[in-house]
């Protein structure tokens, strides 16, 4: 019992350190800036300008808005946009391609904190956009070619409400910062549970068995056995949990920045149990769930 209490306390201490000293400042600043850019119409302007090019990949203008939200806010940020697409005039084929794009791209709540410990953020974002557009195009032209695709492209992307536009810059920044605080505090329970689970797996020796099974594959792509923990955690508990476990291992010197960047391509996206469940439940109709299963 004493060792169990020790594991719980150690997990809580590690999680709070990450949340308060890494996640909190990054998410507050990012949310404040994104809120300001949205209120000033910058995000909607960019989305509308890129829409003609993005439609070549099966991504409508609102899809670009979802992309920006995912890359610079969090994995949950595109949900409102997908819901709007589901309710509006966007065809199922475009919704499916947008969802595929989102599932293939890096989420800000993982990539930005990891950049503080060695992730090459520029390369991560660039390859994320490339991979997302490729996933969207493949879904649109191959997987969903049989979907009805009438001329129902979404309307122009609009920025926030009039009330937001009438606020001062400081009010907008403060609102964005408060949203960042809420996101970080909502992450803390998942971080504690994930790190506790990892500590239990290490203590019981279960992780050694998993490492033996995955070692040949990991060695093939140049990753050490220590990366088993964050990779398994990612696909079970999501990107936030992956980020927390990875930072913890890097602080212990068990994973190098080079190995982190090798992992990032397939571990910072929302394609895991948590992400799929969340996005599948997004639509008010059956379309998003159907598109998820189609993908």
Secondary structure, 3 states (H helix, E strand, C coil): CHHHHHHHHHHHHHHHHHHHHHHHHHHHHHHHHHHHHHHCCHHHHHHHHHHHHHHHHCCCHHHHHHHHHHHHCCCCCCHHHHHHHHHCCCCHHHHHHHHHHHHHCECHHHHHHHHCCCCCHHHHHHHHHHHHHHHHHHHHHHHCCCCCCCCCCCCCCCCCCHHHHCCCHHHHHHHHHHHHHHHHHHHHHHHHHHHHHHHHHHHHCHHHHHHHHHHHHHHHCCCCCCHHHHHHHHHHHCHHHHHHHHHHHHHCCCCCHHHHHHHHHHHCECCCHHHHHHHHCCCCCCHHHHHHHHC
